[in-house]
Amino acid sequence: MRILLIGPPGAGKGTQAVRLAAHLSIRHISTGDLFRQHIDQGTELGQNAHTCIRTGLLAPDEVTIEVIKERLARPDTEHGFLLDGFPRNLAQAEALDGILADSKSRLDAVLDLKLSAGQVVRRIAGRRLCREDRDHIFHIDYSPPEVAGACDLCGGELYQRDDDRETTVCRRLEIYRSETAPVVDHYRAQGLVTTISALGHVQEVLHRALVAIDQGHVDASGTSSC
């Protein structure tokens, strides 16, 4: 199964993508993870990506498309994948259509996560990461550390990423509305889109996604709140 998960920053795409991919036994492919690998390795691509992330901008289409094309060509995607963070605009969507057509395949479903602008800012701006282990993540409202500024798990310093700052989040939202939201219309025209509320507990949102995948385009707009 080949799935695209789309939605504004802070909608929980990464969280849901990991769980969905594991449940469906398909590969989770995150452009954010791919670029962060390059940043950590100090490659030229990573340096360019870091400059874009700090200012709330996106990496150039040609670079992103090549990264995804190479990743989809690996053997571990033959039985399916879940894309998280790509495509971000119509040019990338059309490129993805072409990549899949070349391999005689296509997307099976597009899940559109919905979240208000206010919730987006609150979710992202409150996020804190541990400098010792980036997998240790806290939130000043939803999951605060026992000691302010310190990781509960290892004692490492907690910090706010540049791309989590409120001004950057607002810029990312503007980009999403102008460039990424039209991708939903592109795939809706192909009959692939199901819209899902991103509000509620992780397991609630996951259930909506699984129902959408199992039963097609159903009403998955649950009204639970965070």
C-alpha positions as CSV (number, residue, x, y, z in Angstrom):
1,M,0.0,0.0,0.0
2,R,1.3,3.5,-1.0
3,I,0.0,6.3,1.3
4,L,0.5,10.0,1.5
5,L,0.0,11.7,4.8
6,I,-0.5,15.5,4.5
7,G,-1.4,18.3,6.8
8,P,-0.2,21.6,8.4
9,P,2.9,21.6,10.6
10,G,2.0,20.4,14.1
11,A,-0.8,18.2,12.9
12,G,1.0,15.1,14.2
13,K,2.0,13.7,10.8
14,G,5.3,12.3,12.1
15,T,3.6,10.6,15.1
16,Q,0.8,9.1,13.0
17,A,3.1,8.1,10.2
18,V,5.3,6.0,12.4
19,R,2.3,4.2,13.9
20,L,0.4,3.8,10.6
21,A,3.5,2.4,8.8
22,A,4.2,-0.1,11.6
23,H,0.5,-1.2,11.6
24,L,0.5,-1.7,7.9
25,S,4.1,-3.1,7.7
26,I,5.2,-0.5,5.2
27,R,8.2,1.8,5.1
28,H,7.8,5.3,6.7
29,I,9.6,7.9,4.6
30,S,10.0,11.3,6.1
31,T,11.6,14.2,4.1
32,G,12.4,15.8,7.5
33,D,14.3,12.8,8.6
34,L,16.2,12.5,5.3
35,F,17.2,16.2,5.5
36,R,18.2,16.0,9.2
37,Q,20.4,13.0,8.4
38,H,22.2,15.3,5.9
39,I,22.4,18.1,8.4
40,D,23.9,15.8,11.1
41,Q,26.4,14.5,8.5
42,G,27.4,18.1,7.5
43,T,26.9,17.5,3.8
44,E,26.4,20.4,1.4
45,L,22.8,19.4,1.0
46,G,22.5,19.4,4.8
47,Q,23.9,22.9,5.1
48,N,21.5,24.2,2.5
49,A,18.6,22.5,4.2
50,H,19.6,24.0,7.6
51,T,19.6,27.5,6.2
52,C,16.1,27.0,4.8
53,I,14.7,25.4,8.0
54,R,16.0,28.3,10.2
55,T,14.1,30.9,8.1
56,G,11.0,28.8,7.6
57,L,11.6,28.2,3.9
58,L,11.6,24.9,2.0
59,A,14.5,23.1,0.3
60,P,14.5,23.6,-3.5
61,D,12.1,21.3,-5.4
62,E,14.8,19.7,-7.6
63,V,16.8,18.7,-4.5
64,T,13.8,17.4,-2.6
65,I,12.5,15.5,-5.6
66,E,15.9,13.8,-6.2
67,V,16.1,12.8,-2.5
68,I,12.7,11.2,-2.7
69,K,13.2,9.6,-6.0
70,E,16.4,7.9,-4.8
71,R,14.6,6.8,-1.6
72,L,11.6,5.3,-3.4
73,A,14.0,3.3,-5.7
74,R,15.3,1.3,-2.8
75,P,14.1,-2.3,-2.5
76,D,12.4,-1.8,0.9
77,T,9.7,0.3,-0.7
78,E,8.5,-2.4,-3.1
79,H,5.7,-3.6,-0.9
80,G,4.5,-0.1,0.0
81,F,5.4,3.1,1.8
82,L,4.0,6.0,3.7
83,L,5.2,9.5,2.6
84,D,5.4,12.1,5.4
85,G,6.3,15.7,4.3
86,F,6.3,15.2,0.6
87,P,5.0,16.4,-1.8
88,R,4.8,20.0,-0.4
89,N,3.6,21.7,-3.6
90,L,2.0,21.0,-7.0
91,A,5.3,20.7,-8.8
92,Q,6.4,18.0,-6.3
93,A,3.0,16.3,-6.5
94,E,3.3,16.1,-10.3
95,A,6.9,14.8,-10.0
96,L,5.7,12.1,-7.6
97,D,3.0,11.1,-10.0
98,G,5.7,10.8,-12.7
99,I,8.0,8.8,-10.4
100,L,5.3,6.3,-9.5
101,A,4.0,6.1,-13.1
102,D,7.5,5.2,-14.2
103,S,7.4,2.2,-11.8
104,K,3.9,1.4,-12.9
105,S,2.3,2.2,-9.6
106,R,0.3,5.0,-8.0
107,L,-0.8,6.2,-4.6
108,D,-3.6,4.2,-2.9
109,A,-4.7,6.9,-0.4
110,V,-4.1,10.4,0.7
111,L,-4.9,11.2,4.3
112,D,-5.5,15.0,5.0
113,L,-5.0,15.9,8.7
114,K,-6.9,19.0,9.7
115,L,-5.8,21.4,12.6
116,S,-6.6,25.1,13.3
117,A,-3.8,27.7,13.1
118,G,-4.1,28.4,16.8
119,Q,-3.6,24.8,17.7
120,V,-0.7,24.5,15.2
121,V,1.2,27.4,16.9
122,R,0.4,26.1,20.4
123,R,1.6,22.6,19.6
124,I,4.9,23.5,17.9
125,A,6.0,26.6,19.9
126,G,5.6,24.6,23.2
127,R,7.8,21.7,22.0
128,R,11.2,21.1,23.7
129,L,13.9,18.6,22.7
130,C,16.8,17.1,24.7
131,R,20.3,18.1,23.5
132,E,21.6,14.6,24.5
133,D,18.9,12.6,22.7
134,R,16.6,14.2,20.2
135,D,14.1,11.3,20.6
136,H,13.4,12.7,24.1
137,I,10.7,15.3,23.4
138,F,8.6,17.3,25.9
139,H,6.0,20.0,25.7
140,I,5.5,22.9,28.1
141,D,1.7,22.4,28.2
142,Y,1.0,18.7,27.2
143,S,4.0,16.8,28.6
144,P,6.2,19.2,30.7
145,P,9.4,17.9,32.3
146,E,9.5,17.4,36.1
147,V,12.3,20.0,36.3
148,A,12.0,23.0,33.9
149,G,14.7,22.9,31.2
150,A,15.9,19.4,32.0
151,C,15.2,16.0,30.4
152,D,13.4,13.6,32.7
153,L,15.1,10.6,31.1
154,C,18.8,11.7,31.0
155,G,19.1,15.1,32.6
156,G,20.1,16.7,29.3
157,E,19.3,20.4,28.5
158,L,16.0,21.0,26.8
159,Y,15.9,23.5,24.0
160,Q,13.6,24.9,21.4
161,R,14.5,24.3,17.8
162,D,14.8,27.3,15.5
163,D,12.0,26.0,13.3
164,D,9.7,25.6,16.4
165,R,9.8,29.3,17.3
166,E,6.4,31.1,16.9
167,T,7.6,33.5,14.2
168,T,8.9,30.6,12.1
169,V,5.8,28.5,12.7
170,C,3.6,31.4,11.4
171,R,5.8,31.6,8.3
172,R,5.5,27.8,7.8
173,L,1.8,28.1,8.0
174,E,1.7,30.8,5.4
175,I,3.8,28.5,3.1
176,Y,1.5,25.6,3.8
177,R,-1.6,27.6,2.9
178,S,-0.2,28.9,-0.3
179,E,1.9,26.0,-1.6
180,T,0.9,22.7,0.2
181,A,-2.9,23.0,0.6
182,P,-3.4,22.9,-3.2
183,V,-1.8,19.5,-3.2
184,V,-4.9,18.2,-1.4
185,D,-7.1,19.5,-4.3
186,H,-4.7,17.8,-6.8
187,Y,-5.3,14.4,-5.2
188,R,-8.9,15.1,-4.4
189,A,-9.5,15.4,-8.1
190,Q,-8.1,11.8,-8.4
191,G,-10.5,10.6,-5.7
192,L,-7.8,9.7,-3.2
193,V,-8.4,12.1,-0.3
194,T,-10.0,11.5,3.1
195,T,-9.9,14.4,5.5
196,I,-9.3,13.5,9.2
197,S,-9.4,15.7,12.3
198,A,-6.0,15.8,14.0
199,L,-7.6,16.8,17.3
200,G,-7.7,14.2,20.1
201,H,-5.4,11.6,21.6
202,V,-2.9,9.9,19.3
203,Q,-4.8,6.6,19.4
204,E,-8.1,8.4,18.4
205,V,-6.4,10.0,15.3
206,L,-4.8,6.7,14.4
207,H,-8.2,4.9,14.6
208,R,-9.7,7.5,12.2
209,A,-6.8,7.0,9.8
210,L,-7.1,3.2,9.8
211,V,-10.9,3.4,9.3
212,A,-10.3,5.7,6.3
213,I,-7.8,3.3,4.8
214,D,-9.9,0.2,5.5
215,Q,-13.2,1.5,4.4
216,G,-12.4,4.3,1.9
217,H,-13.6,7.8,2.0
218,V,-15.6,7.8,5.2
219,D,-16.5,10.6,7.7
220,A,-13.3,10.7,9.8
221,S,-13.8,14.2,11.2
222,G,-14.0,13.3,14.8
223,T,-14.6,16.2,17.2
224,S,-12.5,15.1,20.2
225,S,-10.4,17.9,21.6
226,C,-6.8,17.8,22.9
